[in-house]
Structures are given as structure tokens and as C-alpha cells.
Amino acid sequence: MNYVISVCESNAIKKLTDICAELELVMTTVFNARGTAVRSMLDILGIESTKRRVALTVANEEKTKRLIELQKERMFIGVPGHGIVIAVPIKSIGGGKTVAYLNGGEMNSKYVPKLNYSYELIIAITNEGRTDMVMNAARSVGAKGGTVLHGKGTGTENQQKFFNVSIAQEKEVILILSEASQKASIMKAIIEKAGPDTEAGAVVFSLPTSAAAGFGILN
């Protein structure tokens, strides 16, 4: 099973949700987001806006492959400016009924994950308005770009701070897809230039990626 993260232009989200419905993917949620490309790059690619939509869904290996194929076919994923899709392997699932539900009702399903992949998804959670600090650090060591989700921390009154990071305030979550060989250098650069000791206060971690497609990715 994979947690599939699809990033597309705002006007393409209907096509994406139609594909998810066609494949009978039962856990699909859509978020507003924005890209991190600089204005000069947008002009080069002919993109007018950084507005994005992110769809999160759960799919088995077969449906993950088909989901990516249909996004390439109908949404031109792989062409500059049309988005990316990332599949993150799920390590465990809570209960046989949940496994069956996510597999379209197939009872007695078993789930054994694989955890050795060529790509990783770097996730940086930073204070609001500090995305540029994170992305400048990431790009300095080869990161191609990222997608930003806006959110709010939920820390309790007794857990207001983690080092210099205020937990219960506006946050930006930055998703950066990286080749596994580049992951360590990108994370190190973010920690050094935008980590907990800076005003960005970024907390960074990574997840293995079982499949990926989109501009700048070998697929």
C-alpha cells in the first residue's frame, strides 16, 4: 500500500479526483497549496501562478501504478508545469478490516511493505513566512523545488516550545522530492541554514518513496 501525494495546477484537480473515483480509491483528500518556483522559472516554463492543489490518497501497488499512468495520460504529468506524483510506502495498517477497506473490500488481505527505494520525500515543517529560507538552503545543494502546505500547530499550553520552535502557531509544511543519494545533503543544509536555531525553526524528516513522476524526475 502507498500513500500517494499528487500535486497539480488548481484547474486540473477535477481530472485528478475523477481518476481517483474511477480507480475506486476510498481515501482521497484535497488541500490548497502553492509551489516554490521563483518568478524567473515560472516565466521560463510559461506558468502564470504558483497556486496548486494536493490530493492525498491510499492505493495498493497495482492502483498506484495505474494512478500514475492515468495522470501522465490525462494530466500530462512529466511535462513542465503540470505537477508531480509521489508514492510513499505505508509501513503498517491498523487492523484487517482497514486493510480490506483500502483494498476495495478484499477480505483476508495481508500487508508486507518494502522499504528500499531510489527516492525520498523530505518534509520540512517551518514557521509561517520562512519557506524561502528552507528552499534557498535546499536549492544550494541541488533540490529542484517543493510544494508548500499551510497549517497550524496543535501544541498544548505546557508544550509551547521545542528548542526555538513554537509548536502552536501558523506553520508551513514543505514537501521536497529528492533522490536518495541527495537526501542527506539537502536535510543537512536545511538544518544548518533554517533549522531550530534560526528564525525559520524548521523541523525536518524524510520518508521513503516507492514511485515518483513529474517534471525533473526520471520516470
N, C-alpha and C positions, 0 to 999 in steps of 0.2 A: 504494500500500500504506500501511496505517496501523498504528501500534502502539496498540491500543485498551486503555484503562485503565478498568475498571469497578469502582465502589465500591458495595457493598451491605451490608445487615444480615447478620450471621453466619448467621441461619436461612434466608436466601434464596440462599445460594451454590450449593445443589444445582440450583435452577432455572437459575441462570446457567451453570453448567457443562453442563447438559443442552442449553441453547440453543447453546453453543459446539460441542458434539458434533453437534447437529442440522445446523449450518451447516458441519460438517467443517473447523473451524478447528484447524490442526495444531499450533500453538504456544501452548498455554494453560497458564499457571502461576498458582497461587493463593497469596496471602500473608495472614497475620493483620495487622490494622491497628486503628486507633482514630480516631474523629472528634475534632474540636477544639471542638465546640459547648460553650458554658458551660451549667451546670445549669439556669439560668432559661430558656434557649432550648429545652433538652430538654423541660422541663415544658410550655412553650407548644405544642410540636409533638407532645407525647404520646409521646416516645421514652424508653424505660427505660434504655438503655445506649449507650455510645459504641463498643462493640465493632463492628468492621467486617471485611469480607473484601474483598480487592482481587484481581481477576483481570486478568492481562496476556495479551493475545493479538495475533496478527498477522492482518489481514484486508485484502482488496482493497476498492476503493471500493464495489462492489455489496454485498459481505457486511458491510461496516461499516454501511451504511445499514440493512440487514436486521437486524443485531445490535441496533442502537439501537431499531428499530421493535418487535422482539420483547421487549426489556427494558421498553419503555413498556407493551406489551400485557399481559405476564405478570407483571412485577415492579413495575408502577406507578411506573417511573422518571418523575420530574416531580412526583410527589406528595410533600409534605414528609416527610422521614424515610426515604425509600425508596432514596436513593443518587443517584449521578450516573454518567455515562459520558463519557469524553473520548477523542477520536481524535487521535493525534499523527502527522503525516505522516513517513514514513520517507524520508530523503534518498537513501540508496543501499543496494543489496543486493549482497552478495558472491557473484557468480557466477551464470551462467544456470541451473544446477541448483537453486540455492537459490530463485531467482525462480519456477521451475517448481514446486518443492515447496510454496512458500507459496501458489501459485495452483492447488492441487489437482492437480498433475501436468501442467499445460498447458505443453508444450514451446515453445521459441522465443518466450517471453514477454519483453516489454521493459518497462522501468520508467522513467518520466519524472515526477518529483514536481512538485507545485505548492507554492509557499511564501508565499502571501499570504492570511492568514486573519483572521477577526474576533476570535478568542480566542487566548490564550496560556496555557500551563501553566507556572507558576512553581515551581521546585524549590529548596527551601532545605535544606541539609544542616547540622545543628546538633549541638552536644554534647548528650548524654543529659540529659533533665530540663529543657531550656531551650526547649521548644516554646512555652510561654506568652509568652516574650519575643518570639519571632518572630511569633506570631499577634496579640499586642497591637499590635505595630508595623504589621502588615499591615491589621488592622481599623481602625486610626486613620485610614487613607486610603481606606477603602471596601471592603476584601476581605470576602467573605461568610463564608468558612470554609475549612477544609482537612482533609486526611487525613494521618495520621502512620504511617509505616512504621518499624520498629525494625531497626537493623543494627549492624554493627561495621566500623570502618575496617580497611584491609589494608596500611597503610604499612610500609615496611621500617625497619630499625633506623637507617639513615642518612637517613631522611626522616620523622623523628618530628614535625616542626613545620612549619606553613605560617603565617607570622606568629604569631598566638597559638593557632592551631587544631592540636590534637593529632590526627594522622591515624589512628593505630592505637588507637582506643578506641571505646567504645559511642557509636553515633550514632542520631539520629532524622532521617528524611527526610520533609519536609513538602511535600505536593502542594497547590497553591493554583491554582484556575482563575480567570482574570481576563479581562475584556475587554481587547483590545489597547490601547485608549486609556488604561486604568488601570495597565497593567503597569509602566511606568517609575516611577510614583509609589509603587507598592507595593514594588518592589525597592529604591528609594532609602530608603524608611522602614525596611525590614528591615536594610539595610546600616548606616544611621545608628544604629539603636537595638539591633540584635542582631548586628552584623557581626563581622569578625575581631578588632576591638579591644575586644570585650566578652566576658563570660564565656560567652555563647552560642556565639561563634565561628562564626556562620553563613556559609556559602558559598552564593551564590545565582546561579541562571541560569534562563533561560526557553526554552521550546520552542513553536513554532507549533502551533495546534490546528485540525484540519480539520473537526471536528464535535464538538458537545457537547450533552448533555441532562441534565436533573435539576433539583432544586429551586433556584429563584432564577436559572435560566438561561433566556434566551429561546430556544425551540426549536420 
